[in-house]
Amino acid sequence: MTLIFIDVENLCLAYGTSDDRYTALSYVWGRPGEVATLKTKRHNFPLLRRSGSLDPHRPGSFPLPRTIRDAIAVTKELCIRYL
């Protein structure tokens, strides 16, 4: 089965399989209309696969909620590549 992960080393989306080592986050985005959130769509998927597209320090990157940024940091600390 093909899955889509956040690659925490390259800070982008990446394809993987259920055989890859990864962490999972159970997360509620909040109430509809409260905060604009990033959604992966067909039109932005190629951009999200570019290395650095989720890097909060890179100009032009896609913004992520603090919870997701924290989950990326924890995943890195655990020496796991995918979230």
C-alpha positions as CSV (number, residue, x, y, z in Angstrom):
1,M,0.0,0.0,0.0
2,T,1.4,3.4,-1.0
3,L,1.1,6.1,1.7
4,I,2.0,9.8,1.7
5,F,4.2,11.0,4.6
6,I,5.9,14.2,5.7
7,D,9.6,13.6,5.2
8,V,11.0,15.3,8.2
9,E,14.5,15.4,6.8
10,N,13.6,17.1,3.5
11,L,10.5,18.9,4.9
12,C,8.2,17.9,2.1
13,L,5.6,15.2,1.3
14,A,7.0,11.9,0.2
15,Y,5.6,8.5,-1.0
16,G,6.2,5.5,1.2
17,T,4.8,2.2,2.1
18,S,3.5,0.6,5.3
19,D,6.9,-1.1,5.6
20,D,8.6,2.2,6.2
21,R,9.3,3.3,9.7
22,Y,7.1,6.3,10.6
23,T,5.3,8.1,13.5
24,A,1.6,8.9,13.4
25,L,-0.2,11.9,14.7
26,S,-3.8,11.9,15.7
27,Y,-4.8,15.5,15.3
28,V,-8.0,17.6,15.2
29,W,-7.6,20.7,13.0
30,G,-10.1,22.8,15.0
31,R,-13.4,24.2,14.1
32,P,-14.2,24.8,10.4
33,G,-13.6,28.4,9.4
34,E,-11.5,29.2,12.5
35,V,-8.1,29.0,10.9
36,A,-7.0,28.6,7.3
37,T,-5.3,25.3,7.0
38,L,-3.1,23.7,4.4
39,K,-4.8,21.0,2.4
40,T,-3.1,18.7,0.0
41,K,-4.9,18.9,-3.3
42,R,-4.0,17.7,-6.8
43,H,-3.0,21.2,-7.8
44,N,-0.5,21.7,-4.9
45,F,0.8,18.2,-4.4
46,P,3.7,18.6,-6.8
47,L,4.8,21.7,-5.0
48,L,4.5,20.0,-1.6
49,R,6.8,17.2,-2.8
50,R,9.6,19.7,-3.4
51,S,12.3,19.6,-0.7
52,G,11.9,22.4,1.8
53,S,8.3,23.1,0.9
54,L,7.2,22.7,4.5
55,D,10.2,24.5,6.0
56,P,8.8,27.3,8.2
57,H,12.1,29.3,7.8
58,R,12.1,29.2,4.0
59,P,10.4,32.1,2.2
60,G,7.4,30.9,0.1
61,S,7.0,27.7,2.0
62,F,3.6,26.4,3.1
63,P,2.6,27.4,6.6
64,L,2.0,24.6,9.1
65,P,0.2,24.7,12.5
66,R,2.4,24.6,15.6
67,T,1.2,21.1,16.4
68,I,2.4,19.7,13.1
69,R,5.8,21.6,13.4
70,D,6.2,20.1,16.9
71,A,5.3,16.6,15.6
72,I,8.0,17.0,12.9
73,A,10.5,18.0,15.6
74,V,9.7,15.0,17.8
75,T,9.8,12.6,14.9
76,K,13.3,14.0,14.0
77,E,14.4,13.6,17.7
78,L,13.3,9.9,17.5
79,C,15.5,9.4,14.4
80,I,12.5,8.5,12.4
81,R,12.3,9.9,8.9
82,Y,8.5,10.0,8.2
83,L,5.5,11.4,10.0
